[in-house]
Amino acid sequence: MNTIINKIFKNFIPHFLDQEMKTEPSIKIEEDEIICNCFQITENTIRSHISKNDIKQIEDVTSICEAGGNCGSCHILIQLFIDQNKHQKTSEQVPKSETSKSKNNGRFWKKLFPAND
């Protein structure tokens, strides 16, 4: 009887555990990370204020939620969030059809390779 149970545990359980592991994400997603350690302000809080208020400077973030108002070690990340927000808003405003169209309508190639008449 023990050999049957051992075979079940050796063959079935590892397979079952392997299947369970595959359904979970392979990388654990970090919780809302604290960016400003001095005031314990999280990334989501900072990004939310930047997006809602269309903030362009670190000082504006500091005046709204205090992030970056003490030692300044988080300024580089706050500036990154500001730049990413600006880039996202800029890319949302430009229609995709305009970015793919050529502005010169082929004149560049005509000047480069004039037709021999």
C-alpha positions in Angstrom: 0.0 0.0 0.0 2.8 2.4 0.8 4.4 1.9 -2.6 1.2 2.9 -4.3 0.9 6.1 -2.2 4.5 6.9 -2.8 4.1 6.5 -6.5 1.1 8.8 -6.4 3.0 11.4 -4.5 6.1 11.1 -6.6 4.2 11.2 -9.9 1.0 13.1 -9.4 1.8 15.8 -6.8 4.9 17.3 -8.6 2.9 17.5 -11.8 -0.1 19.1 -10.0 2.2 21.6 -8.3 3.9 22.4 -11.6 0.5 23.2 -13.1 -0.4 25.4 -10.2 2.8 27.4 -10.6 2.2 28.0 -14.3 -1.0 29.8 -13.6 0.7 32.3 -11.3 2.6 35.3 -12.8 6.3 34.5 -13.4 7.3 37.8 -11.9 5.9 39.2 -8.8 4.5 42.7 -9.3 5.7 45.2 -6.7 3.1 46.9 -4.7 2.8 50.6 -5.0 6.4 51.5 -4.3 7.3 54.4 -2.0 9.3 57.0 -4.1 9.7 59.8 -1.5 11.1 58.1 1.6 11.0 61.3 3.7 7.2 61.7 3.4 6.3 58.1 2.5 4.7 59.2 -0.8 4.0 56.4 -3.3 4.5 56.3 -7.1 0.8 56.1 -7.8 0.1 59.2 -5.7 2.8 61.2 -7.5 1.7 60.0 -11.0 -1.9 60.7 -10.2 -1.2 64.3 -9.1 1.1 64.9 -12.2 -1.6 63.6 -14.5 -4.6 65.3 -12.9 -2.9 68.7 -12.6 -0.7 68.6 -15.7 2.3 69.3 -13.6 5.5 70.4 -15.4 7.9 71.0 -12.5 9.1 69.1 -9.4 8.2 72.0 -7.2 4.6 71.7 -8.2 4.5 68.1 -7.1 6.1 69.1 -3.8 3.5 71.8 -3.2 0.6 69.4 -3.9 1.7 66.2 -2.0 5.1 67.1 -0.3 7.0 64.5 -2.4 10.5 65.8 -3.0 10.3 68.5 -0.3 13.0 67.3 2.0 16.2 65.6 0.9 15.7 65.7 -2.8 16.8 62.1 -3.5 13.5 61.4 -5.3 13.7 64.3 -7.6 15.1 62.2 -10.5 12.2 59.8 -10.3 9.6 62.6 -10.0 11.2 64.3 -13.1 11.0 61.0 -14.9 7.3 60.7 -14.1 6.7 64.3 -15.3 8.6 63.6 -18.6 6.6 60.3 -19.1 3.3 62.1 -18.5 4.3 64.8 -21.0 5.3 62.3 -23.6 2.1 60.3 -23.1 0.0 63.4 -23.5 2.0 64.5 -26.6 1.6 61.1 -28.3 -2.1 61.1 -27.6 -2.6 64.5 -29.3 -0.8 63.6 -32.6 -3.0 61.6 -34.9 -1.3 58.4 -36.2 -2.2 59.3 -39.8 -0.1 62.5 -39.6 3.0 60.7 -38.2 3.1 58.3 -41.1 2.5 60.7 -43.9 5.5 62.3 -45.7 5.5 66.1 -45.6 7.3 66.5 -48.9 5.1 64.3 -51.1 8.1 62.7 -52.8 9.9 65.9 -53.8 13.0 64.8 -51.9 13.5 61.9 -54.3 12.7 63.9 -57.3 15.4 66.4 -56.4 17.8 63.7 -55.5 17.2 61.8 -58.8 16.0 64.2 -61.4 14.5 62.7 -64.5 16.7 62.9 -67.6 14.7 64.5 -70.4 
